[in-house]
């Protein structure tokens, strides 16, 4: 079995070209075109803000209401990147039968392409948030650490993508379950609330959600301007690298069954 890092580096040009082609084709013919990359995260933020700020009237003592909205955005952005990647990657193999049967095309990069394609929303959302923080005078040097954090998140997403895309070839019900899983993750992820707002007896269950660690780190770097606890950073590194390696190994083993099931 080849090394997943070497495999991605070897096929980097093909991966880049096909990802760009997918991005262009997605917005081709759309009235708003690429503007959807900006509009989509803003609409999601507006919905969250209306519910938590104006309906539930949640306020945090340590930050102002505008900062609270930015806190929501800093948690919503990585969630959108992960959830969109999960939804695209789970069907990536089954919806590309021609590529799977093309012996010259490395099928390992099909789920990776889906994850990269899904990062457009997150990258644009992060850029918007950084601009708002800079204009507000709230941007700190800690925001630079969002870049390696995002790299680890992408590694985690790729690993999950390899696993779910391979499983979906054999068990097509998985693609239907993903929407339910995404909705559940949205409710249990600390996007608009902090871990301190959770009853103490339920906090251990919050830590079972891998997105908890990424979202908390984003919020610390961008909004609070500080380093997250070392245990959070350690978990991020472990699950990112772990799922990346295990996901590639799993995909490499299962891909032998693809021709008979697609």
C-alpha positions in Angstrom: 0.0 0.0 0.0 1.4 3.4 -0.9 1.7 6.3 1.5 -1.4 8.6 1.4 0.9 11.7 1.5 3.0 10.4 -1.4 -0.2 9.5 -3.4 -1.7 13.0 -3.1 1.6 14.7 -3.9 2.1 12.4 -7.0 -1.4 13.3 -8.4 -1.5 16.9 -7.1 -1.8 18.4 -10.6 -4.6 16.1 -11.7 -6.3 16.7 -8.3 -6.0 20.5 -8.7 -7.3 20.5 -12.3 -10.3 18.3 -11.7 -11.3 20.2 -8.5 -11.2 23.5 -10.5 -13.3 21.9 -13.2 -15.9 20.8 -10.6 -16.1 24.3 -9.1 -16.6 25.9 -12.5 -19.3 23.3 -13.5 -21.2 23.7 -10.2 -21.9 27.4 -10.8 -22.2 27.3 -14.5 -25.6 28.6 -15.6 -26.4 29.9 -12.2 -27.8 33.5 -12.1 -25.6 34.5 -9.2 -22.7 32.2 -10.1 -19.7 32.3 -7.8 -21.5 34.8 -5.6 -23.2 31.9 -3.9 -19.8 31.2 -2.2 -20.4 34.4 -0.3 -24.1 34.3 0.0 -24.5 30.8 1.4 -22.5 31.3 4.6 -24.1 34.7 5.2 -27.6 33.2 4.9 -26.7 30.4 7.3 -25.2 33.0 9.7 -28.4 35.1 9.4 -30.6 32.1 10.3 -28.5 31.2 13.3 -28.3 34.8 14.5 -32.1 35.3 14.3 -32.7 32.1 16.3 -30.1 32.6 19.0 -29.8 36.4 19.3 -33.3 37.6 18.6 -35.6 34.7 19.5 -33.7 32.9 22.3 -32.0 36.1 23.3 -28.8 34.4 24.3 -26.1 36.7 25.6 -22.6 36.0 26.8 -21.1 38.0 29.7 -17.5 38.1 28.4 -18.3 39.3 24.8 -20.7 41.8 23.2 -23.6 40.8 21.0 -21.7 41.6 17.7 -18.8 39.5 19.0 -21.3 36.7 19.8 -22.5 36.8 16.2 -18.9 36.5 15.1 -18.5 33.6 17.6 -21.4 31.8 15.9 -19.8 32.5 12.5 -16.4 31.1 13.6 -18.1 27.9 14.6 -20.5 27.7 11.7 -17.8 28.0 9.0 -15.8 24.8 9.9 -19.1 22.9 10.3 -20.3 23.9 6.8 -16.9 22.9 5.4 -17.1 19.5 7.1 -20.8 18.8 6.5 -20.6 19.7 2.8 -17.5 17.6 2.4 -19.3 14.6 4.1 -22.3 15.0 1.8 -20.2 15.2 -1.4 -17.7 12.5 -0.5 -20.2 9.8 0.5 -21.5 9.7 -3.1 -18.3 10.6 -4.8 -17.4 7.0 -5.9 -20.8 5.8 -6.8 -21.6 8.8 -8.9 -18.3 8.5 -10.8 -18.6 5.0 -12.2 -16.7 6.0 -15.4 -13.7 7.2 -13.5 -13.7 4.1 -11.2 -13.6 1.8 -14.3 -10.9 3.9 -15.9 -7.7 2.1 -15.1 -5.6 5.1 -15.7 -7.4 7.3 -13.2 -6.3 7.0 -9.5 -9.7 6.4 -7.8 -8.2 7.3 -4.4 -8.4 11.0 -5.3 -12.1 10.9 -6.1 -13.2 11.4 -2.5 -10.3 13.8 -2.0 -11.5 15.9 -4.9 -15.0 16.0 -3.3 -13.5 17.3 0.0 -11.4 19.9 -1.7 -14.4 21.1 -3.8 -16.4 21.4 -0.6 -13.8 23.7 1.1 -14.7 26.7 -1.1 -17.5 27.7 1.3 -15.2 27.5 4.3 -12.3 29.3 2.7 -14.6 32.2 1.6 -16.3 32.2 5.0 -13.0 32.4 6.8 -11.9 35.3 4.6 -15.1 37.2 5.3 -14.7 36.7 9.0 -11.1 37.8 9.0 -12.0 40.9 7.2 -14.8 41.7 9.7 -12.5 41.1 12.6 -9.8 43.3 11.1 -12.2 46.1 10.4 -13.6 45.8 14.0 -10.1 45.9 15.4 -10.5 42.4 16.9 -8.1 40.5 14.8 -5.1 39.0 16.7 -1.9 37.2 15.6 -3.5 34.0 16.8 -5.7 34.0 13.7 -2.7 32.9 11.7 -2.9 29.5 13.4 -6.3 28.9 11.6 -4.3 27.9 8.6 -2.6 24.8 10.1 -5.9 24.1 11.9 -7.7 24.1 8.6 -5.1 21.7 7.1 -5.7 19.3 9.9 -9.5 19.6 9.5 -9.1 18.8 5.7 -7.0 15.8 6.6 -9.8 14.6 8.9 -12.4 15.2 6.2 -10.4 13.3 3.6 -10.0 10.3 6.0 -13.8 10.3 6.7 -14.4 10.8 3.0 -12.4 7.7 2.1 -14.3 5.6 4.7 -17.8 6.7 3.9 -17.4 6.7 0.1 -16.0 3.1 0.2 -18.8 2.0 2.6 -21.5 3.6 0.3 -20.4 1.4 -2.6 -21.5 -1.7 -0.6 -24.2 -0.1 1.5 -26.1 2.5 -0.5 -28.3 3.4 2.5 -25.3 5.3 4.0 -25.9 8.2 1.6 -29.4 8.6 3.0 -28.2 8.4 6.6 -25.6 11.2 6.1 -28.2 13.9 6.0 -29.5 12.7 9.3 -26.0 12.5 10.8 -25.3 16.0 9.6 -28.4 17.4 11.2 -27.6 15.7 14.4 -24.0 17.0 14.4 -25.3 20.5 13.8 -27.5 20.3 17.0 -24.7 18.8 19.2 -21.8 21.0 18.0 -21.0 24.1 20.0 -21.6 26.5 17.2 -23.9 29.0 19.0 -23.2 27.9 22.5 -20.2 27.4 24.7 -19.3 24.2 26.6 -19.9 26.2 29.8 -23.6 26.4 28.9 -23.9 22.6 28.8 -24.9 20.9 32.1 -21.8 19.4 33.7 -23.2 15.9 33.5 -23.5 16.1 29.7 -20.2 17.7 28.9 -18.4 14.3 28.5 -20.8 13.5 25.7 -20.0 16.7 24.0 -16.3 15.6 23.8 -17.4 12.5 21.8 -18.1 14.8 18.9 -14.9 15.3 16.9 -16.2 18.7 15.6 -16.3 20.0 19.1 -12.5 20.2 19.1 -12.2 21.9 15.7 -14.9 24.4 16.4 -13.5 25.2 19.9 -10.1 25.8 18.4 -11.4 28.1 15.6 -13.3 30.1 18.2 -10.3 30.5 20.4 -8.0 31.5 17.6 -10.4 33.9 15.9 -12.7 35.4 18.6 -11.0 35.0 22.0 -7.5 35.5 20.6 -5.8 32.8 22.6 -4.4 29.3 22.4 -6.9 26.4 23.1 -6.0 23.9 25.8 -3.3 21.5 24.8 -5.6 18.5 25.2 -7.9 19.9 22.5 -4.9 20.5 20.1 -3.6 17.0 20.8 -7.0 15.4 20.0 -7.1 17.4 16.8 -3.7 16.2 15.6 -4.5 12.6 16.6 -7.9 12.3 15.0 -6.8 14.2 11.9 -3.7 12.1 11.2 -5.3 8.9 12.5 -8.4 9.1 10.3 -6.3 10.2 7.3 -4.1 7.1 7.5 -6.8 4.7 8.5 -9.2 6.0 5.9 -6.7 5.6 3.1 -5.9 2.1 4.3 -9.6 1.2 4.4 -10.3 2.6 1.0 -7.3 0.7 -0.5 -8.7 -2.6 0.8 -12.3 -2.0 -0.2 -11.6 -0.6 -3.7 -11.1 -4.2 -5.0 -14.9 -4.6 -4.6 -15.8 -1.5 -6.5 -16.1 -3.0 -10.0 -18.6 -5.6 -8.8 -20.8 -3.1 -7.0 -20.9 -0.1 -9.3 
